[in-house]
Amino acid sequence: MDDEYLRSAIDYLEDPNNPEGIIQVPADCRSPNLWVVSWMRLPSKTADFGWGSSTLFHVADISEGLAILLPRNPADGSLSLAICLESDVMQGFKRLFYVSGKSSLLPFNGRCLALIPDRSK
């Protein structure tokens, strides 16, 4: 691979008439894929930026098709799932969690949901 080949590839991807070009922003993505990432082992409670340990650790923004597992309460091992899907896909996803007549889905960031599993059983 040389400089000319790499520049040619960049030109190809940046061509606005190329349907396979680079997607500019996450909002342009209409992917039916689901990408699940676990943050369960991130040292969120031990992070210290000079003023003590963190009191809140959460996702600031999330792209469509992304699901992130987060620790909710390390003491009892519970977790949260932050997920963002298209509204029609989200309806199907929500139906999966309406088991036993109740849901643990909460609004998150206006267009996403946070799933808080019930571990009291």
N, CA, C and O atoms as a MOPAC input file, in Angstrom:
PM7 MOZYME 1SCF
protein

 N      0.85400 1    -1.16400 1     0.00000 1
 C      0.00000 1     0.00000 1     0.00000 1
 C      0.90200 1     1.23000 1     0.00000 1
 O      1.81000 1     1.34500 1     0.82300 1
 N      0.64600 1     2.13800 1    -0.92000 1
 C      1.44300 1     3.36000 1    -0.97800 1
 C      0.53400 1     4.57800 1    -0.81300 1
 O     -0.68200 1     4.44500 1    -0.67200 1
 N      1.14400 1     5.76600 1    -0.83200 1
 C      0.42700 1     7.01400 1    -0.62300 1
 C     -0.67600 1     7.20900 1    -1.66500 1
 O     -1.78500 1     7.61700 1    -1.31900 1
 N     -0.39000 1     6.92900 1    -2.91200 1
 C     -1.37100 1     7.12000 1    -3.98800 1
 C     -2.60100 1     6.22300 1    -3.78600 1
 O     -3.73400 1     6.66500 1    -3.97400 1
 N     -2.36900 1     4.97000 1    -3.40500 1
 C     -3.47300 1     4.03600 1    -3.18500 1
 C     -4.34900 1     4.50600 1    -2.02000 1
 O     -5.57600 1     4.47800 1    -2.11700 1
 N     -3.72600 1     4.93700 1    -0.92400 1
 C     -4.46600 1     5.39100 1     0.24200 1
 C     -5.28000 1     6.63900 1    -0.07900 1
 O     -6.43900 1     6.73700 1     0.32300 1
 N     -4.69300 1     7.58900 1    -0.79200 1
 C     -5.42800 1     8.79800 1    -1.17900 1
 C     -6.60700 1     8.45700 1    -2.09200 1
 O     -7.67000 1     9.07000 1    -1.99000 1
 N     -6.42300 1     7.49400 1    -2.97300 1
 C     -7.50100 1     7.05800 1    -3.85300 1
 C     -8.64900 1     6.44500 1    -3.04400 1
 O     -9.81900 1     6.69700 1    -3.33300 1
 N     -8.31400 1     5.64900 1    -2.04400 1
 C     -9.34200 1     5.04100 1    -1.19400 1
 C    -10.10800 1     6.10500 1    -0.41600 1
 O    -11.32800 1     6.01600 1    -0.28700 1
 N     -9.40500 1     7.11000 1     0.10300 1
 C    -10.05800 1     8.20000 1     0.83400 1
 C    -10.98000 1     8.97700 1    -0.09400 1
 O    -12.10800 1     9.29300 1     0.28400 1
 N    -10.52100 1     9.29000 1    -1.30300 1
 C    -11.36000 1     9.98900 1    -2.28100 1
 C    -12.62200 1     9.18800 1    -2.58700 1
 O    -13.71100 1     9.75500 1    -2.68500 1
 N    -12.47900 1     7.88500 1    -2.73800 1
 C    -13.62000 1     7.01100 1    -3.02700 1
 C    -14.64600 1     7.06500 1    -1.89300 1
 O    -15.84600 1     7.18000 1    -2.14600 1
 N    -14.18100 1     6.98300 1    -0.65400 1
 C    -15.08700 1     6.97900 1     0.48400 1
 C    -15.73600 1     8.33400 1     0.72800 1
 O    -16.86600 1     8.40000 1     1.21200 1
 N    -15.03600 1     9.41700 1     0.39700 1
 C    -15.57400 1    10.75500 1     0.62700 1
 C    -16.46600 1    11.25100 1    -0.50300 1
 O    -17.07400 1    12.31300 1    -0.37200 1
 N    -16.56300 1    10.52500 1    -1.59400 1
 C    -17.39400 1    10.92100 1    -2.73000 1
 C    -18.86700 1    10.91500 1    -2.31000 1
 O    -19.39200 1     9.86300 1    -1.94600 1
 N    -19.55200 1    12.08300 1    -2.35500 1
 C    -20.95500 1    12.13400 1    -1.92200 1
 C    -21.88800 1    11.30400 1    -2.80800 1
 O    -22.99100 1    10.96500 1    -2.37800 1
 N    -21.47800 1    10.97300 1    -4.01900 1
 C    -22.30500 1    10.16200 1    -4.91600 1
 C    -22.08400 1     8.66800 1    -4.71100 1
 O    -22.71200 1     7.85000 1    -5.38200 1
 N    -21.21300 1     8.31400 1    -3.80800 1
 C    -20.89900 1     6.91400 1    -3.54000 1
 C    -21.80000 1     6.40600 1    -2.41200 1
 O    -21.66700 1     6.87000 1    -1.27900 1
 N    -22.71800 1     5.46400 1    -2.68700 1
 C    -23.60700 1     4.98000 1    -1.62600 1
 C    -22.87900 1     4.19500 1    -0.53800 1
 O    -23.43700 1     3.97900 1     0.53800 1
 N    -21.66700 1     3.77400 1    -0.79500 1
 C    -20.89100 1     3.04300 1     0.20600 1
 C    -19.92600 1     3.95300 1     0.95400 1
 O    -19.05400 1     3.47500 1     1.67900 1
 N    -20.07900 1     5.25900 1     0.78100 1
 C    -19.16500 1     6.21300 1     1.40000 1
 C    -19.29200 1     6.26100 1     2.91100 1
 O    -20.05600 1     5.50300 1     3.50900 1
 N    -18.54400 1     7.14700 1     3.51200 1
 C    -18.50800 1     7.27200 1     4.96100 1
 C    -19.80800 1     7.88700 1     5.45800 1
 O    -20.26800 1     8.89200 1     4.91700 1
 N    -20.39800 1     7.29100 1     6.48100 1
 C    -21.57500 1     7.85800 1     7.13100 1
 C    -21.07200 1     8.99000 1     8.02100 1
 O    -20.19300 1     8.77800 1     8.85600 1
 N    -21.62000 1    10.18500 1     7.84800 1
 C    -21.08400 1    11.36600 1     8.50800 1
 C    -21.40800 1    11.44700 1     9.99900 1
 O    -20.55300 1    11.83400 1    10.79500 1
 N    -22.63300 1    11.08700 1    10.38500 1
 C    -23.03800 1    11.17200 1    11.78800 1
 C    -23.81900 1     9.91900 1    12.15600 1
 O    -24.40800 1     9.28200 1    11.28300 1
 N    -23.83100 1     9.55200 1    13.44700 1
 C    -24.58000 1     8.36000 1    13.83700 1
 C    -26.05200 1     8.41700 1    13.45900 1
 O    -26.65900 1     7.37700 1    13.20400 1
 N    -26.64900 1     9.62600 1    13.41600 1
 C    -28.06700 1     9.74700 1    13.07000 1
 C    -28.34200 1     9.30500 1    11.63600 1
 O    -29.47800 1     8.96300 1    11.30800 1
 N    -27.32100 1     9.30700 1    10.77400 1
 C    -27.49900 1     8.86100 1     9.39100 1
 C    -27.56900 1     7.34700 1     9.27900 1
 O    -27.94600 1     6.81800 1     8.23300 1
 N    -27.22100 1     6.66900 1    10.31200 1
 C    -27.15100 1     5.20600 1    10.27700 1
 C    -28.53100 1     4.60800 1    10.50500 1
 O    -29.17000 1     4.87800 1    11.52200 1
 N    -28.98400 1     3.80600 1     9.56900 1
 C    -30.26100 1     3.10500 1     9.70400 1
 C    -29.98200 1     1.60800 1     9.70600 1
 O    -30.57300 1     0.85100 1     8.93700 1
 N    -29.10400 1     1.21000 1    10.55200 1
 C    -28.65400 1    -0.17400 1    10.59900 1
 C    -29.61700 1    -1.02500 1    11.41600 1
 O    -30.04300 1    -0.60900 1    12.49400 1
 N    -29.96600 1    -2.20500 1    10.92100 1
 C    -30.80200 1    -3.10400 1    11.71600 1
 C    -29.98300 1    -3.91000 1    12.72000 1
 O    -30.52500 1    -4.75500 1    13.43300 1
 N    -28.69100 1    -3.65300 1    12.77600 1
 C    -27.80900 1    -4.42400 1    13.65100 1
 C    -27.91800 1    -3.95600 1    15.09100 1
 O    -28.25400 1    -2.80300 1    15.36100 1
 N    -27.63300 1    -4.85400 1    15.99900 1
 C    -27.58900 1    -4.53700 1    17.41600 1
 C    -26.17800 1    -4.82300 1    17.91000 1
 O    -25.65900 1    -5.92400 1    17.73100 1
 N    -25.57300 1    -3.83700 1    18.52500 1
 C    -24.21200 1    -3.94600 1    19.02300 1
 C    -24.27500 1    -3.83600 1    20.54400 1
 O    -24.66900 1    -2.79600 1    21.07200 1
 N    -23.89700 1    -4.88400 1    21.24100 1
 C    -23.95900 1    -4.91300 1    22.69600 1
 C    -22.54200 1    -4.83400 1    23.25500 1
 O    -21.66300 1    -5.60900 1    22.88000 1
 N    -22.34400 1    -3.87800 1    24.15900 1
 C    -21.04300 1    -3.64900 1    24.78300 1
 C    -21.23100 1    -3.71900 1    26.29500 1
 O    -22.21100 1    -3.19600 1    26.82600 1
 N    -20.30500 1    -4.35600 1    26.98000 1
 C    -20.37700 1    -4.43700 1    28.43400 1
 C    -19.36900 1    -3.48400 1    29.06800 1
 O    -18.18000 1    -3.50200 1    28.74900 1
 N    -19.87800 1    -2.65200 1    29.97200 1
 C    -19.02200 1    -1.79400 1    30.78200 1
 C    -18.96800 1    -2.32700 1    32.21300 1
 O    -18.58000 1    -1.60600 1    33.13200 1
 N    -19.35400 1    -3.57200 1    32.39700 1
 C    -19.45300 1    -4.14800 1    33.73600 1
 C    -18.10700 1    -4.19400 1    34.46300 1
 O    -18.07100 1    -4.11500 1    35.69000 1
 N    -17.01800 1    -4.31900 1    33.73600 1
 C    -15.70600 1    -4.42400 1    34.38800 1
 C    -14.93200 1    -3.10600 1    34.42200 1
 O    -13.80400 1    -3.06300 1    34.91100 1
 N    -15.52600 1    -2.04000 1    33.90900 1
 C    -14.85100 1    -0.74500 1    34.00100 1
 C    -14.80900 1    -0.31600 1    35.47100 1
 O    -15.79200 1    -0.49400 1    36.19100 1
 N    -13.70700 1     0.23300 1    35.91500 1
 C    -13.58900 1     0.61500 1    37.32500 1
 C    -14.30200 1     1.93700 1    37.61700 1
 O    -13.66600 1     2.91200 1    38.01600 1
 N    -15.61400 1     1.96900 1    37.41900 1
 C    -16.37000 1     3.21300 1    37.55000 1
 C    -16.40900 1     3.74000 1    38.97800 1
 O    -16.33300 1     4.95100 1    39.18500 1
 N    -16.52500 1     2.87400 1    39.94700 1
 C    -16.62900 1     3.31800 1    41.34100 1
 C    -15.27500 1     3.67000 1    41.94100 1
 O    -15.21200 1     4.34000 1    42.97200 1
 N    -14.20000 1     3.23100 1    41.31500 1
 C    -12.87200 1     3.52400 1    41.85300 1
 C    -12.20100 1     4.69500 1    41.14600 1
 O    -11.09800 1     5.09100 1    41.52200 1
 N    -12.85000 1     5.25600 1    40.12600 1
 C    -12.27700 1     6.41000 1    39.42400 1
 C    -12.23200 1     7.60600 1    40.37100 1
 O    -13.23400 1     7.94000 1    41.00300 1
 N    -11.07900 1     8.24600 1    40.46900 1
 C    -10.91400 1     9.40200 1    41.34500 1
 C    -10.19800 1    10.48900 1    40.55700 1
 O     -9.05700 1    10.31000 1    40.13100 1
 N    -10.87700 1    11.61800 1    40.36700 1
 C    -10.31400 1    12.73000 1    39.60300 1
 C     -9.79500 1    13.83200 1    40.51400 1
 O     -9.64200 1    14.97600 1    40.08600 1
 N     -9.52400 1    13.49200 1    41.76600 1
 C     -8.94700 1    14.45600 1    42.69000 1
 C     -9.92000 1    14.96300 1    43.73100 1
 O     -9.50000 1    15.61200 1    44.68900 1
 N    -11.20300 1    14.69000 1    43.57900 1
 C    -12.18500 1    15.15900 1    44.54500 1
 C    -13.01000 1    14.00900 1    45.12800 1
 O    -14.09700 1    14.22700 1    45.66200 1
 N    -12.49200 1    12.79800 1    45.02200 1
 C    -13.16700 1    11.63000 1    45.59100 1
 C    -13.70200 1    10.71200 1    44.51100 1
 O    -13.58100 1    10.99500 1    43.31900 1
 N    -14.29100 1     9.61600 1    44.93800 1
 C    -14.79600 1     8.63500 1    43.97100 1
 C    -16.07800 1     9.13400 1    43.30300 1
 O    -16.74700 1    10.03700 1    43.80600 1
 N    -16.39900 1     8.53800 1    42.17900 1
 C    -17.56400 1     8.97000 1    41.40700 1
 C    -18.85900 1     8.57500 1    42.11300 1
 O    -18.91900 1     7.56200 1    42.81100 1
 N    -19.88700 1     9.39000 1    41.92000 1
 C    -21.20800 1     9.07600 1    42.46100 1
 C    -22.16800 1     8.65100 1    41.36100 1
 O    -23.19400 1     8.03000 1    41.64000 1
 N    -21.84500 1     8.98000 1    40.10600 1
 C    -22.68700 1     8.60000 1    38.97700 1
 C    -21.79900 1     8.23200 1    37.80500 1
 O    -20.82800 1     8.92600 1    37.49900 1
 N    -22.14000 1     7.14600 1    37.16300 1
 C    -21.39200 1     6.67200 1    36.00500 1
 C    -22.42100 1     6.18600 1    35.00600 1
 O    -23.06800 1     5.16300 1    35.22800 1
 N    -22.58200 1     6.91900 1    33.89300 1
 C    -23.60300 1     6.54100 1    32.92100 1
 C    -23.18400 1     6.97200 1    31.53300 1
 O    -22.16900 1     7.64700 1    31.36500 1
 N    -23.95900 1     6.58500 1    30.54300 1
 C    -23.70500 1     6.89900 1    29.14500 1
 C    -24.20200 1     8.31600 1    28.86000 1
 O    -25.34500 1     8.64200 1    29.18000 1
 N    -23.35800 1     9.16100 1    28.26300 1
 C    -23.75800 1    10.52400 1    27.93500 1
 C    -24.63100 1    10.56700 1    26.68900 1
 O    -25.59600 1    11.33100 1    26.64200 1
 N    -24.31900 1     9.77700 1    25.69700 1
 C    -25.10000 1     9.71600 1    24.46000 1
 C    -24.93000 1     8.31800 1    23.88600 1
 O    -23.94400 1     7.63500 1    24.16100 1
 N    -25.88700 1     7.91000 1    23.10000 1
 C    -25.85000 1     6.55500 1    22.56900 1
 C    -26.41500 1     6.55800 1    21.15400 1
 O    -27.43800 1     7.19100 1    20.89100 1
 N    -25.76100 1     5.86300 1    20.25800 1
 C    -26.16800 1     5.80400 1    18.85400 1
 C    -27.17000 1     4.67700 1    18.63300 1
 O    -27.23600 1     3.72400 1    19.40900 1
 N    -27.94200 1     4.80200 1    17.56800 1
 C    -28.94700 1     3.79500 1    17.22000 1
 C    -28.30000 1     2.43300 1    17.01000 1
 O    -27.29600 1     2.31300 1    16.30800 1
 N    -28.88200 1     1.41200 1    17.62400 1
 C    -28.36800 1     0.05900 1    17.49000 1
 C    -27.35700 1    -0.33300 1    18.54700 1
 O    -26.87000 1    -1.46400 1    18.54800 1
 N    -27.03300 1     0.58500 1    19.44900 1
 C    -26.03300 1     0.30900 1    20.47600 1
 C    -26.71100 1     0.00000 1    21.80900 1
 O    -27.63700 1     0.70100 1    22.21600 1
 N    -26.25900 1    -1.02700 1    22.46900 1
 C    -26.73100 1    -1.39000 1    23.80800 1
 C    -25.50900 1    -1.50100 1    24.70900 1
 O    -24.53500 1    -2.17100 1    24.36700 1
 N    -25.56500 1    -0.84100 1    25.86200 1
 C    -24.43300 1    -0.84200 1    26.78900 1
 C    -24.89500 1    -1.36700 1    28.14500 1
 O    -25.81800 1    -0.82400 1    28.75200 1
 N    -24.24400 1    -2.42100 1    28.60800 1
 C    -24.49500 1    -2.95400 1    29.94800 1
 C    -23.65500 1    -2.17600 1    30.94500 1
 O    -22.44900 1    -2.01700 1    30.75600 1
 N    -24.29100 1    -1.68900 1    32.01100 1
 C    -23.61700 1    -0.89600 1    33.03200 1
 C    -23.88800 1    -1.48100 1    34.41100 1
 O    -24.97200 1    -2.01200 1    34.65300 1
 N    -22.92300 1    -1.39200 1    35.31300 1
 C    -23.20900 1    -1.81400 1    36.68500 1
 C    -24.16700 1    -0.82000 1    37.33100 1
 O    -23.97300 1     0.39100 1    37.21900 1
 N    -25.19100 1    -1.31800 1    38.00100 1
 C    -26.14600 1    -0.43100 1    38.65600 1
 C    -25.80400 1    -0.28100 1    40.13200 1
 O    -25.66100 1     0.82900 1    40.64300 1
 N    -25.67800 1    -1.40800 1    40.79700 1
 C    -25.34000 1    -1.40000 1    42.21600 1
 C    -24.36700 1    -2.54400 1    42.47700 1
 O    -24.77900 1    -3.70300 1    42.53200 1
 N    -23.08700 1    -2.23500 1    42.63800 1
 C    -22.09900 1    -3.29700 1    42.84300 1
 C    -22.39100 1    -4.17300 1    44.06300 1
 O    -21.97500 1    -5.33000 1    44.11000 1
 N    -23.10200 1    -3.62500 1    45.04400 1
 C    -23.38500 1    -4.38400 1    46.26100 1
 C    -24.27500 1    -5.59300 1    45.98900 1
 O    -24.07000 1    -6.65600 1    46.57700 1
 N    -25.26700 1    -5.44300 1    45.10100 1
 C    -26.16500 1    -6.57000 1    44.83400 1
 C    -25.97100 1    -7.17300 1    43.44500 1
 O    -26.67000 1    -8.11900 1    43.08100 1
 N    -25.02700 1    -6.63800 1    42.66500 1
 C    -24.73500 1    -7.20400 1    41.34700 1
 C    -25.73000 1    -6.84000 1    40.26800 1
 O    -25.67900 1    -7.40900 1    39.17700 1
 N    -26.64300 1    -5.90100 1    40.53600 1
 C    -27.63300 1    -5.53200 1    39.52400 1
 C    -26.97800 1    -4.71900 1    38.41600 1
 O    -25.89000 1    -4.17000 1    38.59000 1
 N    -27.65300 1    -4.65200 1    37.28200 1
 C    -27.10300 1    -3.93900 1    36.13500 1
 C    -28.17700 1    -3.14800 1    35.42100 1
 O    -29.37000 1    -3.36900 1    35.62700 1
 N    -27.74200 1    -2.22100 1    34.57900 1
 C    -28.61800 1    -1.43300 1    33.71900 1
 C    -28.23900 1    -1.72100 1    32.28000 1
 O    -27.09400 1    -2.06600 1    31.98500 1
 N    -29.20300 1    -1.57800 1    31.39100 1
 C    -28.94700 1    -1.70100 1    29.96600 1
 C    -29.44500 1    -0.43700 1    29.30500 1
 O    -30.65000 1    -0.18500 1    29.28600 1
 N    -28.53700 1     0.37100 1    28.75800 1
 C    -28.90600 1     1.55800 1    27.99200 1
 C    -28.90900 1     1.14400 1    26.52800 1
 O    -27.91900 1     0.60500 1    26.03300 1
 N    -30.02100 1     1.39400 1    25.83000 1
 C    -30.14800 1     0.94300 1    24.44600 1
 C    -30.91400 1     1.97800 1    23.64000 1
 O    -31.81300 1     2.64100 1    24.15800 1
 N    -30.55200 1     2.11400 1    22.36600 1
 C    -31.21900 1     3.05700 1    21.47600 1
 C    -31.55700 1     2.33600 1    20.17500 1
 O    -30.67000 1     1.81000 1    19.50300 1
 N    -32.84700 1     2.31300 1    19.82000 1
 C    -33.31500 1     1.65800 1    18.60500 1
 C    -34.33500 1     2.54300 1    17.90700 1
 O    -34.89300 1     3.45100 1    18.52300 1
 N    -34.58200 1     2.28900 1    16.63200 1
 C    -35.66400 1     2.96500 1    15.92000 1
 C    -36.97300 1     2.65100 1    16.64400 1
 O    -37.09400 1     1.59800 1    17.27000 1
 N    -37.95500 1     3.55800 1    16.56500 1
 C    -39.17500 1     3.40100 1    17.35300 1
 C    -39.92400 1     2.10600 1    17.04400 1
 O    -40.43800 1     1.47300 1    17.96500 1
 N    -40.00200 1     1.69300 1    15.77800 1
 C    -40.72000 1     0.45600 1    15.47100 1
 C    -39.96300 1    -0.76800 1    15.99700 1
 O    -40.57900 1    -1.73000 1    16.45700 1
 N    -38.65200 1    -0.73200 1    15.92900 1
 C    -37.84100 1    -1.82900 1    16.46100 1
 C    -37.91100 1    -1.83800 1    17.98500 1
 O    -37.93200 1    -2.89900 1    18.60800 1
 N    -37.94800 1    -0.63400 1    18.58300 1
 C    -38.01900 1    -0.52100 1    20.04000 1
 C    -39.29700 1    -1.16200 1    20.56700 1
 O    -39.28400 1    -1.77400 1    21.63500 1
 N    -40.40900 1    -1.02900 1    19.82700 1
 C    -41.66700 1    -1.62900 1    20.27200 1
 C    -41.52500 1    -3.14500 1    20.39200 1
 O    -41.98100 1    -3.73700 1    21.37100 1
 N    -40.89900 1    -3.76800 1    19.41100 1
 C    -40.66200 1    -5.20500 1    19.47900 1
 C    -39.73400 1    -5.57500 1    20.61600 1
 O    -39.93300 1    -6.58800 1    21.28700 1
 N    -38.71900 1    -4.75100 1    20.83300 1
 C    -37.77800 1    -4.99600 1    21.92100 1
 C    -38.49100 1    -4.90300 1    23.26800 1
 O    -38.26800 1    -5.73500 1    24.14900 1
 N    -39.35400 1    -3.88600 1    23.43200 1
 C    -40.07500 1    -3.71900 1    24.69200 1
 C    -40.99000 1    -4.90700 1    24.97700 1
 O    -41.12500 1    -5.32200 1    26.12800 1
 N    -41.62200 1    -5.45800 1    23.93000 1
 C    -42.49800 1    -6.61800 1    24.12900 1
 C    -41.74500 1    -7.79700 1    24.75100 1
 O    -42.33000 1    -8.59000 1    25.48900 1
 N    -40.47200 1    -7.90900 1    24.45800 1
 C    -39.67400 1    -8.98600 1    25.03700 1
 C    -39.54900 1    -8.86900 1    26.55200 1
 O    -39.32400 1    -9.86800 1    27.23500 1
 N    -39.69300 1    -7.65000 1    27.08300 1
 C    -39.49100 1    -7.42200 1    28.50600 1
 C    -40.78100 1    -7.19800 1    29.28000 1
 O    -40.73700 1    -6.88700 1    30.47000 1
 N    -41.93500 1    -7.35100 1    28.62400 1
 C    -43.20800 1    -7.25300 1    29.32900 1
 C    -43.66800 1    -8.63500 1    29.75800 1
 O    -44.79900 1    -9.03600 1    29.48100 1
 N    -42.81100 1    -9.34500 1    30.42000 1
 C    -43.11600 1   -10.67100 1    30.93600 1
 C    -43.68100 1   -10.49200 1    32.34100 1
 O    -43.23700 1    -9.60400 1    33.06900 1
 N    -44.61400 1   -11.28600 1    32.72500 1
 C    -45.26600 1   -11.27700 1    34.03900 1
 C    -45.98700 1    -9.96100 1    34.33300 1
 O    -46.13900 1    -9.58500 1    35.49500 1
 N    -46.43000 1    -9.26000 1    33.28800 1
 C    -47.28700 1    -8.10000 1    33.47000 1
 C    -46.62600 1    -6.82400 1    33.92100 1
 O    -47.32400 1    -5.82800 1    34.11300 1
 N    -45.31200 1    -6.79200 1    34.10300 1
 C    -44.67300 1    -5.53300 1    34.49200 1
 C    -43.37800 1    -5.35800 1    33.71800 1
 O    -42.77000 1    -6.32400 1    33.25700 1
 N    -42.97900 1    -4.12200 1    33.58900 1
 C    -41.76900 1    -3.81000 1    32.83800 1
 C    -40.79200 1    -3.06300 1    33.72200 1
 O    -41.18000 1    -2.37800 1    34.66800 1
 N    -39.53600 1    -3.20700 1    33.40100 1
 C    -38.48800 1    -2.46900 1    34.09800 1
 C    -37.83500 1    -1.45600 1    33.16800 1
 O    -36.71000 1    -1.02300 1    33.41400 1
 N    -38.54100 1    -1.07100 1    32.09200 1
 C    -37.97400 1    -0.13800 1    31.12100 1
 C    -38.27400 1     1.29500 1    31.53800 1
 O    -39.41000 1     1.63000 1    31.87200 1
 N    -37.25200 1     2.13000 1    31.51500 1
 C    -37.38100 1     3.52900 1    31.89700 1
 C    -36.88900 1     4.42000 1    30.76500 1
 O    -35.95700 1     4.04000 1    30.05600 1
 N    -37.49900 1     5.61700 1    30.56800 1
 C    -36.99300 1     6.53700 1    29.54000 1
 C    -35.55700 1     6.94700 1    29.85100 1
 O    -35.18400 1     7.11500 1    31.01200 1
 N    -34.76600 1     7.10300 1    28.80600 1
 C    -33.36600 1     7.50400 1    28.96000 1
 C    -32.99300 1     8.39200 1    27.78900 1
 O    -33.04700 1     7.94800 1    26.64300 1
 N    -32.61700 1     9.62700 1    28.04700 1
 C    -32.08800 1    10.51600 1    27.01900 1
 C    -33.10500 1    10.81300 1    25.92200 1
 O    -32.71500 1    11.05900 1    24.78100 1
 N    -34.39100 1    10.79600 1    26.23600 1
 C    -35.41800 1    11.18200 1    25.28400 1
 C    -35.79400 1    10.13900 1    24.25500 1
 O    -36.98200 1     9.96900 1    23.97900 1
 N    -34.84300 1     9.43500 1    23.67500 1
 C    -35.12900 1     8.52600 1    22.57200 1
 C    -34.66000 1     7.10800 1    22.84100 1
 O    -34.72300 1     6.25500 1    21.95700 1
 N    -34.20100 1     6.85600 1    24.02400 1
 C    -33.64700 1     5.55100 1    24.35100 1
 C    -34.30900 1     5.01500 1    25.61100 1
 O    -35.11900 1     5.69600 1    26.24000 1
 N    -33.96300 1     3.81400 1    25.96300 1
 C    -34.49600 1     3.19800 1    27.17100 1
 C    -33.36700 1     2.69000 1    28.03700 1
 O    -32.30100 1     2.32100 1    27.54600 1
 N    -33.61300 1     2.67500 1    29.31100 1
 C    -32.70300 1     2.01500 1    30.23700 1
 C    -33.46800 1     0.85300 1    30.85100 1
 O    -34.58100 1     1.03800 1    31.34400 1
 N    -32.90400 1    -0.30400 1    30.82600 1
 C    -33.53400 1    -1.49800 1    31.38200 1
 C    -32.94700 1    -1.76500 1    32.75400 1
 O    -31.73900 1    -1.95400 1    32.89400 1
 N    -33.79300 1    -1.77900 1    33.75700 1
 C    -33.35700 1    -2.04300 1    35.12000 1
 C    -33.99200 1    -3.36700 1    35.55100 1
 O    -35.15100 1    -3.37700 1    35.96700 1
 N    -33.26800 1    -4.47600 1    35.46300 1
 C    -33.85000 1    -5.76800 1    35.82500 1
 C    -34.26300 1    -5.82100 1    37.29200 1
 O    -33.59000 1    -5.26400 1    38.16000 1
 N    -35.37000 1    -6.49200 1    37.55400 1
 C    -35.86500 1    -6.66300 1    38.91300 1
 C    -35.16700 1    -7.86600 1    39.53200 1
 O    -35.40000 1    -9.00000 1    39.11600 1
 N    -34.30600 1    -7.62500 1    40.53000 1
 C    -33.56900 1    -8.71600 1    41.17200 1
 C    -34.11800 1    -9.00700 1    42.56400 1
 O    -33.45300 1    -9.66500 1    43.36500 1
 N    -35.31600 1    -8.52700 1    42.85900 1
 C    -35.86600 1    -8.71600 1    44.19500 1
 C    -36.42800 1   -10.11100 1    44.41000 1
 O    -36.78500 1   -10.46100 1    45.53500 1
 N    -36.51600 1   -10.91900 1    43.35100 1
 C    -37.11100 1   -12.25600 1    43.45700 1
 C    -36.11700 1   -13.25900 1    43.96500 1
 O    -36.44800 1   -14.43500 1    44.11500 1

